């Protein structure tokens, strides 16, 4: 496996369709902070899109199931703590050559063809600006996955968007653009514990999805796990439905962190 030069990343991008399942991988493919590892530069058959800044680093793996040598070499060199997102077809290969501590099937939802941007008249919701970066970072320090694919909170508020709900002047809940492509925007929501149960996350998600659709033509999509009922319900109330192959990908790790306890952003 070799590192693909940035000017050759089109060879990998051409292999990934713009679907909800590939939203994060395509977003990172265009990030200057990511790395792309391939078995061969001109016509890759096995490749990984890596994002080293996360703790632990995350790798999105793709490849044909018959690429045993490339897969084996890559996985055996991956000795440090890491998270992997892999299609179900590669799961036997990964388990054979890499120590998997736990595996979580990923559930994808997205706006269907007939979806229309929802209305929201909740006066508690507004969009954060770059100068609100410190406020967001302080209020949701424990949920830093909301901006983990951006260089900083400021970059999220400049390149993406965050809709926020305020209660008595306090930042209570947010919906952020975790990643986005030409066609889709993956949403992430978080609500501070003392403000949960009021429907704030849904109102924030409604405002954000409407803005993304009207400004950029992006349809909202959602990533969660089967056990996260609250997340699943919020996505459904937003009008999203499971994609045709909702459990095609699996989140794997050899590192015991929050996802191991069922918390999956």
Buried (B, 14 or more C-beta within 10 A) or exposed (E): BEEBEEEEBEBBBEBBEEBBBBBBBBBBBEBEEBBBBBBBBEEBBBBBBBBEEBEBBBBBBBBEEEBBEBBBBBBEEBEEBBBBBBBEEBBEBBBEBBEBEBBBBBBBBBBEEEBEBBEBEBEBBBBBEEEBBEBBBEBBEEBEBBBBBBEEBBBBBEEBBBBBBBBEEEBBBBBBBBBBBEBBBBBBBBBBEEBEEBBBBBBBBBBBBBBBBEEBEBBBBBBBBEEBEEBBEBBEBBBBBBBEEBBBBBBBBBBEBEBEEEEBB
